[in-house]
Amino acid sequence: MKTSIDDVYLFTQTVLHGGISAAAEKNQLQRSKVSRRLQELEKAMGCQLLIRTTRTIELTEHGKRLFELMAQPIEHIQQGVRLMSQYQHKLGGKVRLAIPAALMASPTLTAIIDEYTSSFPDISVEIESHQESVDLKRQAFDIQLLPSMVKVNDDSYVQFSLLPYRSHFVVAKSYFDHHPAINSIEDLAGHRLLTNRYNADLLDPSLPIALRSDDLNLLRSMAIAGNGIAFLPHVHAKPALAEGLLMEVLPNYRHPQQHLTLIYPSAMFLPNKVKVLIELFREKFG
């Protein structure tokens, strides 16, 4: 779809006058027509330009770039619009991810990022640690991963479930040389519990937590050292269990199943570079 310079002009009017209604009034157009033409402009360019709220509008990163172009001569504007449209389809540029600290050292995440950056060397990747839902559009993130118990702050975001998992209690055998045996959940009240912020919400509030950390490697290491009972995702404790460094506590107790949620702002305006990464996540974590 070809980008209309008239629609770009209407976009500029919307920004200058602070909203769609004001732009419609200044240009003697119906509000619905201005709104429709802005949607057509976004569709033609393959990216979201405006964040619409009930009272005002905000510019996305793409919107800011387009608005800055409008100070240039017309031939520069046309070239800039064309380059912005092409940018959405090329496998280059930057991709930004928001990921919990607990996943940073995950072998699967490492494998995904390694494969992605090796396959597409023209794409740079930025990964930031975020434990709660972020505003993907305003903070210019392409993708976020979160455990399922974390509420996503915008219901319009696309959410896809990945990697179902359960957590369990693990401990070093040596721990019981100096601590009483555990036969029920209630017995945990007399022990040092180690867990992260997400799993803490699955535990009875009356149980004492000696350490709460987003670093799963720290929790596992402390459990191996005999410094407490760690409540960890099974996949994270599995290697230490296989090596005999840890043993399971209350193995017949079933904790609620959780999963990771893959979140991205919109299915309509996905650049190819983000589509490819999403498919990798679905393949490896699916």
N, C-alpha and C positions, 0 to 999 in steps of 0.2 A: 504494500500500500504506500502510495506517494505522500510525502508530508506536504501539507498546504501552508504556504507562507501566511495566508490570511488567518489560519488557525493559530499560527505562532504569534501573530499580532494580537489576537484575542487573548491568548495566554498572557502576553505582556500587559495588556489592559487589566486583566484580572489581578495580576500581581500589584500593579501600580495603584489600583483603586481598592485593594484590600479585600476583594471577594467577587464571587460570580454575579451576585445581584447588582452590585455597584457597577461592574463592567457592562452588564446588560443594559442598565439604565443610561450610562454614558454613551453607549453605542447604539441606542434605540433598537435593542433586540430583546426578544423574549429570553428570560432566564434559562428556560429549558433548552433553547437553541444553543446558547453559549455553553451550557454544561455538556450538551451532546457533542459539540465541536471540540471541546477540550478532551473529551473521552476519545474521539477519533484521532486527535493529535497524539495522545499517549499510545494508542494502539498502533498508529503508523510508525512511531519512533521505537516502540517496543519497550518502553519504560514508563514508570509512574513519575509524574512531574509535580503533582500537588497532593498534599495530605489534607483532605476535606474534613472539617469539623462542623458542628452546628452553627458556630458563630463566625468562624474565620477560615482562612486557608494558610497552609505552610508549604514551603518549597522543600522537595526532596533534594538530594545531592544532584540528581540529573536536572531538576528544575532550576536550581541555582546556576548550573552551568549554562543552561539554555538562556536564562534571563541575562546573564553576563554577555552572551553573544549579541544581544540586541543593541549594544552600543557600537557595534561594528558596521561597516558598509554592507549593503545587501548581498554582495557576492560572497563576503566572508560569512554572513549568516547562513546562506544556503550551503556553503561548504561545511560549516560547523554542524548544522543539522544533519547533513548526510553522514558525517563522521560519527556523530552520536548514535545514529541508527545502525551503522555498520558495527560499532563497538559492541552492541548487544549480541551480535551474532559471532564475533570472533572469539577464539580461545586464547585470550590475552587479557592484560590488565590485572586488577586486584580482586581477591575474594576475602571477605572478612567473616570469621566464625566466632561465636560466643559459646564457650564450653566450660562445664564445671571443672574445678581443680581435680576432683576425683577421677576424671577421665583423661587428664593430661598424659599420664604415664601408661595408659592402656595400650597393650601391644596391637590391638585391632585398630585403634585410632592412629597409631604410629604407622601401621601398614597402609592405611587408607591415604594418609597425607603423603607418605613416601611414594606410593604409586601415582597419585594425582600430580605431584610436583615433577616426578620423573617423566610422566607422559606429556605434560603440558608445561615446558620450561618457561614459556612466555607469561605464565600466570604467577603473580606473587600472592602469597597467602599470609594473612594476619590472623592469629589466634589469641583471643583474650579470655581470661578466666572470669566467668560470671556464674554465680550460684543461683540467682533468681532470674525471672523473666525480664528481658530487656525490650526496649522500644526499638524494634528492628529498623523501622523506617526512619525515625529521627536520629538514631545512632549509627545508621548506615551499615548495619550488619546484614549479610546475605542469608546466614543460617545460624540457628541455635540448637543445641542439644541440651535436654533437661530430663531428670527423672520424672516419672509420671505423676508423682504426688505434688509437684510444683505447679501452681496455677499460672497459666499463660495469660498475660495482661491484656491481650487483644484477641477477641473471638473471631476476628476476620482473618487471622493468620492461618495458613495451612498447617495442619498437625498430622504427623504420620508416626505410628507406633513401630518401634524397633526393639529387638533384643529383649524378649521377656526374661526375667531373672528372679531368683529368690535370694534372701540373705539368711545367714545362720550364725550361731555362736561357735567360735573356735578358740582354742587355748593350747598352750604348751603343756605337755604331760607333767613337766616339772612344777608347774603351778600348784598342782594338788599335793605336792610334798609339804606345803605350808598352809593350805586352805582346805576347808571342808568340801566333801563331794556335793554334786548338784544332781538332784533327781526330779526337780520341778521348776517351773518358771519362778515360783515364789522364792526358791532357794537363792536366786540371783541377787536378792536384796542384800545379802551379806558379802558380795564380791565387787571387785573393781571392773566396771564395764567401760569399754572403749568403742566409740562409734562415730559416725559422721552426722551432719545436721539432718540429712534426709531420713536415715534409719532411726534416729532418735525419736522421731514422731511415731514410729511403729511400736515403740516400747511403752509399757505401763509407766505413767508419770511418776509413780512411787519408787521406781527402780533408780538407784543412784548411778549417775554417769560420771566416772572419774576423769574421762577425757573425751572431748568432742572435737573432731578435726576433719577438715575436708581432704586431708592427705591420707588416702587409703594405705599407701606404703608405710607411713608412720604407724598407723594402727596395727597393721600386720606385723611389723618389726617389733613393736612393743609386746604383742601377744607372744611372738616367738621367744622373746627374752623373758617371758614369765611375769610380765608386769600387769597382767589383767586378762579379761575375757573380751575378745573383739567380736562385734556384731558386724559382719562384712558380707557383701555380695559373694555368692558361692564361687563365681568365676575368678574372683580376686584371691580367694583363699586356696583354690584348688591346687596350685603347684606346691605350696607349703604342706598341704595335706598329703599329697602324693609322696613327698620326700620324708614324711614322718616328723616334720618340724612342728606341726599343729595336729590337734585332734578335734573332732566335733563334739560339742556339748548339746545335750537334748536332741539327738539326731532325728527323733520321731516327731518333734514339734514342727508343725508346718506354718511358716510365716507367710503373710500375704504376697502374692506375685506382683512384681513391679515390672516396668518396662521403661525404656528410653523414649522420649518424644523428639522427633526431628521437626523443627519449626522453620518456616520461611514465610515472607510477607505476602506473596501473591503467586498464584499459578499462572496468571496472565502475563506478567512482566518478568519472566525468568530469563536472564541471559544464558546463552549456551554453556558458558564456563560454570555456572551454578547448577544447571541441569545435570551436567556430567558428574559433578561432585555429589549431588543428591543420589544419583543412580549408584555411585560407589558405596555410599552409606547404606543404601537399601540392600545392595548385594552382600556387603560384608557383615552388616548388623542385622539383616533381615531374618 
